[in-house]
Amino acid sequence: MDESIAKNQSYPGGIQAYVESFEKQRQLYKRTMVIVILSQIFGGAGLAAGITVGALLAQDMLGTDSYAGVPAALFTLGSAGAALLVGRLSQRYGRRFGLATGFLAGGLGAIGVVLAAVLNHLPLLFLSLLVYGAGTATNLQARYAGTDLALPTQRAKAISTAMVFTTFGAVAGPNLVTAMGKVAITVGVPALAGPFILAAVAYILAGLVLLFMLRPDPLIVARAVAESQFVNEKRSEAKNGEHATSYKSGLIVGATVMVLTQIVMVAIMTMTPVHMRHHGHGLGDVGIVIGIHVAAMYLPSLITGILADKYGRTVMAYASGVTLLLAGLVAASAPGDSMVLLVVALALLGLGWNFGLISGTATIVDSTPPSVRAKTQGTVDVLIALSGASGGALSGMVVASSSYSTLSLLGGFLSLLLIPVIVWSRRSKRERQ
């Protein structure tokens, strides 16, 4: 099957029934959202392991803080490759196959991390973290599945609905660190590898849910619907040419918003557990702070989506930059033994990321036709993942050579770069009009 589905592609009778019935499309949209939500609950629990204890596990195995950001960099780098692969698989075979493959690979990676911890084998740890990153990429890519059949006025809400339910697993994961540590010890596994046992089970369940339940595939249906609506596509070539620049501008802005927010969020988040450990906080305290941070990343999503649909993507992108700046300022000024201020800083960090991800994602969806949607989305997520990898890798070096406060200030001020990018986009749009 051609990656964009040939114009004269004949779809199976089941798909054709959805093409001919708007009511069936609405029903499939609702069913797809339920399945995506279920997979996101499991996926959220899987991604929380690496966020919470990845840096601590590396710190123990490497014996230094300088490379504590390496795990975040590795599984984020792995998520970059996985984002491209999942996007291409989804474009060619549909969301079901692409997303299921990504989650199952993430589960295998988590199993590899556990084995590496047991064997104290650094090369296996690094390789497994790369593969584990596939789960993170897939968890993000799943947010697109709900938009395939969403109406234009529903897209941000569809994205945010999937992300809200990620919260249930993502918040539970960090708060199960101590419990999973005890479980790990009872089976002869280092305590810090315990959360990765949970991640393996969660990612595999997420993959199986999508593999067996996401039928018919929403992306394939969306492409078939779009194809039927543009039978006279040649007549609209001039119109499409007029909008090509607008689409390109939308892609640039959406990608830039998500890339900058990812760098800032990953950099500060990665080093927070290490910073807390240096100031006498235990794993329980780390779990609480990261749990609240992850909750702030996902729980406000439904409101964010409604606001983005009502007031526009630009407003929420501005809000992202300002919120991340506040997060950096609070984190930089918070005493290391102050749980309250660390909670506030990490909550603001998660909220700013949420604003940026949803506004940026909605902008990308608005700017991509179904014929190239999955491939384009996967490519954009590669940039996001690579930016996160850079933030994670550099964060440890910045803290080792300077301080956590310096890192937080740098991250906060970096987020302000969102503003000139958005201003440029709005000015270009006015000039075209």
Salt bridges, closest charged atoms under 4 A:
GLU3 OE2 - LYS375 NZ 2.76
ASP60 OD1 - ARG277 NH1 3.37
ASP65 OD2 - HIS278 NE2 2.30
ASP148 OD2 - ARG95 NE 2.77
ASP148 OD1 - ARG373 NH1 3.97
ASP285 OD2 - HIS281 ND1 3.31
ASP309 OD1 - ARG313 NH1 3.00
ASP366 OD1 - ARG155 NH1 3.18
ASP366 OD2 - ARG313 NE 2.92
ASP381 OD1 - ARG143 NH2 3.24
